[in-house]
C-alpha cells in the first residue's frame, strides 16, 4: 500500500501569506510545525491585521497591501487565502510578480476565471496548484492505492457529503454573500465534488437540485454524477446542518467506509463481500503540511504543476461546479 511522504523531508521554501484569515492560520500552523518551510511575509489590506498574524508566527515581513507582498524578493511562493471572489485577481497578481502560487479552494468562482489563472501561470512558467489538501492526506493516498490494486473490485458508487451548521451567519458573511461567491458548494461541496473527480474522473452526466438562501446563494444541494453505464457518485452539501461528513466507496467486491471527517486526516475500513475486513488508521496532526510539502518538492524539481491535482483536474472540477450552480440557479455578480 502506498504511503504519503513525510512533509518534513520536503525541501525548504519561503512562503508569503496573502490574506491572513482563519484558513491562513491553519496553513501557518501546519507549515511552521510540520515542514522545513518558512513563512517570511504576510500581506493584508489591514496592516494591523498583518502585523498581528506576523507576531503570532514570527513572520519577519509585514505588508499593508497585496502588491508589496507579491513584490517581496524574499518570497518564493504565495498562498492565496482570500475569499473565492478574489482568487483570480490575487493569483494573477502573484503570477505576474513571478511567484509560485498555491490558491485556496474553491480555486476561483468559475471555470473561466480558473482558465485565466492557469493560462497566466503557464505563460509565466511558475508553479500553480489548487489547495485541495484532501488529495495529499495519508488516508487518501492509501485509499487510492487500495482501489488501484482492486481490493473492492470495480468501483460503481461513491457517496460523500459535507454539511456545516452555518445558517446563523449574518447575510454579510462570506458564506451567505453573493458578492464574495458565497454558498455551500464552493466552500463545502467542493470537497465531495473533488473527491468524486479524484476517484472516478470527469463525469459525463451532472444532475443537481438545491435550495437557495434569502441572499440568493446555495444553502443546500444534492448532486448526482454519472460515469458510463452504471457508475455514479451521490454527493450532498449544506450550510444548514452539521452532517456526518463521511464517505463510502462501493465496489463489486466490497466497500470502503471513510470515517468523519472524510476530507480531514481520518481512518477508513475496507469491508469485502466475503465478510473479511481491515482498517487503516494513522494519527496526523494538522494536515495542510502535506500540500505545502508537495509545492516545495515540485518547485525544487522545476515542475509547474502537481500530478496529484493537475491544472486540468482543477479546471474539470470547476466545470462540474459551474454546471451544478447553473442547474440550481446561482449566479454571482459580474459573472
N, C-alpha and C positions, 0 to 999 in steps of 0.2 A: 504494500500500500504506500502511495506517495505521501510524503510529509512536507509541510510548509518549512521553508528555510528560516533559520533563526534571524530575526531582524537585526540583532546585534552584530552579525557578521557582514552586514552590508557596508559599503564604503560611506565615508562621511560626505555630507552635502550641507550647504548653507541655505537655510530657509528664510524667506521673508513672508510674513503673515499679512494678507490683505483682508481687513475687516475682522477685528478681534471680538466676535460674538461668542455665543455659547459653544458652537461646534469647534471654533478655533481653539478654545481652551482644552477641549477633549483631544484635539490633534497635538497641541503643545505638550500636554502631559505625556502622551504616548511617545512622542519623538524624544523628549528630554530624558525620559525614564528608561526607554527600551531600545534606543538606537544610538549610533555614534554621531548622528547628525547634530547640527547646531541650529538654533533659531537666532539669527543675527539681526533681524529688523522686523518691525511691525508698523503698519500704517493704518490710519483711520481718519475719517473726516473730523473726528474729535481728537485733538492732540492729547487731551486729558485721559481719554479712554485708552488710547495707545500707550500712554505713559504708565497707566495702571497695569495694563497687560504686561508691559516690559518689566515692571518692578516685580511682578509675580513670578516671571520665568527667567529673570536675569538676562533680558534681551538688551544688547548694547545700543542699538539704534532705534530712535523713535521718530516717526514721520507723521505730520499732521495732514497729509494728503496722499492719495494713491500714486500720483505722478512721481513724487520724490522717492517713494518706496521702490517702485519698479526701476528707477534710475540708480538706485544704490549699488555701487560697484562690489560691495561685499556679498550681495545676494546672488546665489546660483539659480534657485528655483522659488517660484511664488505659489503659495497656497491660497486660492481664491475661495473665501468663505463668506462672501456677501450673499444677500437674497438671490433667488433664482432669476429674478427680473434683471439683475445687474451682471450676471455671469458673463454674457457675451462681451459687454463693454470692458469689463475688468480683465478678462482673459486676453482680449485683443491688446489692451494697454501693456500687459506684461510681455506678450509675444513680440510686440513692436519694439520693446526695450531689449529683446534678445534673451529673455529669461525662459527657462523651462517652467512648465505650468502644470499644477495639479488643481483641477476645478471640481469643487464640491458638487455632489449630485443633488437634484437633477442637474445635468450638465448645463442646460440652457432652458429657455421657455419652450422652444420648439425645434424641430429638425433643421429648419432653415438657418436659425441662429447657430445651431451646432455646426452646420456645414461651414459657415463663415469662420468659425474658430478653428476648425480642422484645416481648412484651406490656408489660413494665415500661418498656422504652425508649420505646415508642410512647406510653404514658401520660404519661411524664415529658417527652417531646419532645426527647430527646437523640439524638445521632448514635450508631449502633451498627453495627459491622461485624465479620465473621469475618476473622481474619488469614490468609486463604488467599492468600499472597503471589504464588503462581504466576500467578494470573489477571492480575496487573498487570505482569508482566515483559515486556520488549521483544519477545522472540521469540514469546510467546503472543499479544500484541496483534497482531503481524504475521501470525501463523499464522491467527488468526480472520479477518483481512481477506482472506487468500488463499482461505480456504474460502468466504467470503461472495461473492467475485467469481467463484467457480466454476472455479478452476484445475484441480481434480481431479474435477470433475463432482459427482454426488450422493455424499455420504459414506455408506458402507454398513458400515464397520468401524473400530473404534478398539481398538488393542492398547496396553496400558500396564502396567508393573509397577514396584513399589518394594520391594526387599528389602535388609535390612542384617544383618550378622552380629552379632546381639546375644544369641545363645543363651548366651554365657558369663556374662551378667549374673546377679547373685545373685537369689534368689527375692523378696527385699525391694525390689529396684529397681523404679521406677515402671513399667517396661515389662513386668514379669512379675507385678506386684502387683495383684490384682483390686480391692483397696481404693482404689487410685489409678487405676482404669479402665485398666489395662494391656492389652497385646496389640498385635498387628501392625496391626490395622485402624484404630484411632483415631489411632495415631501415624504410620504409614507408608501404609497402604491408603487413608486419606482423600485422598491426593494423586491416585492414579489414579481413584478414585470421583468426586472433584470435577472432574477433568479431563474425564471422560466426560459428566458433567452439563453442564459448560461448553460442550462441543462439540455434544452431541446432545440435551440437555434431560433431562427426567424419564423414566426407563424405565417401560414398562408390564409388564415381567417381570423378576424377580430370581431368580437361582439361584446357590447358593454351596455349596462343600464345603470343609471345613477340618480342621485338626488342632490339638489343644489342648496347652498346656504342662502340666507337672506341677502348676502353680498354678491351672489352670483357665481361663486366658485364651487367646486365639487366637494360636498360633505361626505358622500359615500358612493362607492362604485363597486359593482360586481362585474367581473371580466371573464370571458371565455376565449381562449386562444386555441385555434385548431391547427394541427400538423398532419398533413396527409390523410389517410383513410380513417385512422382510429385514435391517434394520439391527441390528447387535449391537456390544457392547463386551465384550472379553475382558480381564479385569484380574487381577492377581496381587499378593499381598503376603506377606512372610515376615520373621520375626525370626531365621531360621536361616541365611541366605545373603546375601552381597553380590551381588545380581543386576545385570543390565545397566542397569536403571532407564532404559530407553529407551521411546519411544512411536512408533507407526506409525498414521497415519490413512489408511485405504484408501477411494478413491472410484472411480466408474465410469470416470473418465478418467485416473486416475493415483493416486499416493500421496504422502504427506509422511512422511519419516523424521526424527524428532526425536532428536537425539543425547543421550547421557548427560550429566548427569542431567536428564531432561526437565522436572523440577519446579524446577530452578535456572536461572539465566541460561545459555543454551546456543545452539546452532545447529540449523538444520533444512535439509533438502533436498527440493525438490519434483521428483518424477520422473513425467513424463507417459507414457501408454501408447505414444506415438509415439517414445519414446526420448529426447526432449529433457528437460533438467533444469536447475535453477539452485538456488543455495544462499543462505540468509540466515545471516549471522553478525555479531554485534555484541558487542564487548568490554564487559562490565559488571562493575564492582567491587561486591561486596555483593549487593544485590537487595531487601532489606527496605525500602529507601528509597522504592520505588515505591508500596507500600501505605501507608506513613506519609504520603507526599505526597497520596495520594488522600483520606485522612482530613482533612488540613489544608484541601484545596480544598473538600471538601463541607461541612465545618463553616463555613468562611468564607462559603460560599454560602447558609448557613442550611438545609441539607438534613440529613435524618436517616438516610439510607441511601445506599449506592452502587449505581448501575445495573449495575456490573460484577459485584458479588455482593450481590444484594438479600437482605433478610431471608427472603423466600420461597425463594430459591436455597439459603441455608444450611439452612433447615428441610427442604427436599426432600432434600438430601444426608444429613442426619441420619436421615430416614425410611428412606432406602435402606440406610444402615449399620445401623439397628435391625433391618431385615429380614434382612440378612446375618448379623448376630450371632444372631438367632433361629434361623436355619437351621443354624448351626454349633454352637449350644448354649452361648453365652457370656452369662451374666447377672452383673451387678455387684452387690455387697452394697448393699441399700437400694433396689434398683430394683423 
